[in-house]
Amino acid sequence: MTAPLLLVTDIFGQHQTLQPLIDELERHFSAVMVLDPYNGQRFVFDSETQAFEHFQSRCGAAGYQQKLQQILTSATAPFKLLAFSAGANAAWPLLTQANSISKAALVYGNAIVDQPELKPNCPTQLWLCDSDRGVKALQSQLNQHADLLLSPLPHGYFNPRSEHYQPVAATQDLQILIRYLLRN
């Protein structure tokens, strides 16, 4: 068994359809901790727009980053990190200073392109959607400090709550992410 894993969710937070992902991660990591914008409270949103509005009013990008910063500061042992969308956006700048993360995988964090010059303190893989704003233009700069993979799939394809959910691709890509995070 490897180090524990911190899963940082997107704007949908924890929901029943996230459980299969957590179950799969628990098969591979000694423990799986979940950070979401709503402190574990579950919501069922009718749309991505509704989820985004709730995220903005309840937590926001800065608040989510602060929640993650608190976990990183209080960590007593290193762990791996897997973060999606808003979670990936929150994690990206913190990776430059965090010593508690031994390896990170950030999936479709579309605000990462706003700080392409950042250099993570740990091996980091970025899975970005090639259709997201600025990704193609900044891919060589992003690839200088992280292992960048561009996906032709739309933002949200991992999440069963997203209108862009792609179950086959999500299952296949999750196995690739797990292998990456498990590799020393």
GISUL-V321674 format. One record per backbone hydrogen bond with DSSP energy under -0.5 kcal/mol. NH is the residue of the N-H (numbers start at 1). CO is the residue of the C=O. If there is no record, write none. Layout:
((NH,CO) (NH,CO))
This chain:
((2,28) (5,31) (6,80) (7,5) (7,33) (8,6) (8,82) (9,7) (9,35) (13,10) (18,15) (19,15) (19,16) (21,18) (22,18) (23,19) (24,20) (25,21) (26,22) (27,23) (27,24) (28,25) (29,25) (30,2) (30,3) (33,5) (35,7) (39,36) (41,38) (43,14) (45,43) (51,47) (52,48) (53,49) (54,50) (55,51) (56,52) (57,53) (58,54) (59,55) (60,55) (63,59) (64,60) (65,61) (66,62) (67,63) (68,64) (69,65) (70,66) (71,67) (72,68) (73,69) (74,70) (75,71) (79,100) (80,4) (81,103) (82,6) (83,105) (84,8) (85,107) (87,84) (89,85) (90,86) (91,87) (92,88) (93,89) (94,90) (94,91) (95,91) (95,92) (96,93) (97,94) (98,94) (102,79) (102,100) (103,79) (104,123) (105,81) (106,125) (107,83) (107,105) (108,127) (110,108) (112,109) (114,111) (115,112) (116,113) (118,115) (120,118) (121,95) (123,102) (125,104) (126,147) (127,106) (127,125) (128,126) (128,149) (130,128) (130,151) (132,129) (135,132) (138,134) (139,135) (139,136) (142,138) (143,139) (144,141) (145,142) (146,142) (147,124) (148,146) (149,126) (151,128) (151,149) (157,154) (159,156) (160,158) (162,159) (165,162) (166,157) (170,166) (171,167) (172,168) (173,169) (174,170) (175,171) (176,172) (177,173) (178,174) (179,175) (180,176) (181,177) (182,178) (183,179))
